[in-house]
Amino acid sequence: MWRNTGQPVRLLMLDARACLPILSVMVYWSWPTLYIAISGVAFFSTISFFGLTLPAMLRLTRRVLVGRVRTAVPVWNRRRLA
């Protein structure tokens, strides 16, 4: 009964976050809004294909930009396996 409560919410094959740009097209119809919605659906579908959520993708991007070495953290407080 509680086995699937941690699964992401899906509508058909799309993640629920990918459906939010579609809602913006339904509320305000125009060609630029449609293009933004299609790119948003493609972005969210791509990161969900790799098994990431939006916060996890932002953390991954931050880690790639900043690098592994944290210069302001003392050696004894550094996370070794992160």
N, C-alpha and C positions, 0 to 999 in steps of 0.2 A: 504494500500500500504506500509506504513512504519511499520506495526505492527510486522513483523518478522525480522527486521534488527538487533535486539539485540540477536537473537538466535545464538548459536554456529554453525559453518559450519560443515556439516555432508556429508560424502560420503557413501551412502547406510545406514548402521546402525552404522558405525564407526565415531568417532569424527575425524576431519581433522588432529589434532595433532597425533592421533594414526596411521595415514597413513604415517607419515614421516619415521618411521623405515622400512616400506615396501619399500619405495623409495630407502633406502640404500641397500636393498637386490637386487633390480633391477639393481642398478649401479655396485655393486661389489658382485658377487655371490660366497658364500662359506658357509660351514656349520656353523661355528661360527657366521657369520653375520646373518644367518637365525635364530639361537637361540637367539641372541640379539634382533632381530626384533620381534620375537614372544613374548619375555618377555616385550619389550617396548609396544607392542599392548595390552598385558594383563594389564600392569600397567596403561596406559592411559584409557583403557576401564573401569577398576575398579574405578578410581577416577571420571570418568564421570558418572558412575552408581550412585555414591554417590552425584552427583550434584556439583562437585568441578572442578575447572580448575587447571592448574599447579601452577600458583602464589598463589592461595588460598590454595592449598595443602601444599606449602612451608611455608606459614604463619601459618597454623594450626600446622605443625610439629615444627616450631620455638616456638610457644606458648606452646606446650606440653613439649618441652625440657627445656625452660627457666622458665616457671611457670607464675603464675598470678601476683606476687609481683615484682614491679620494684623498686629496692632499691635506684637508683640514681635519681628518680623523686620525687620532693616534694609532700606532701600530697595534696596540693591545686591544683596541676597540673595533678594528677592521673585520668585516665578515669575510672569512677565508674562502668559502665555496660559492659565493654569490657572484 
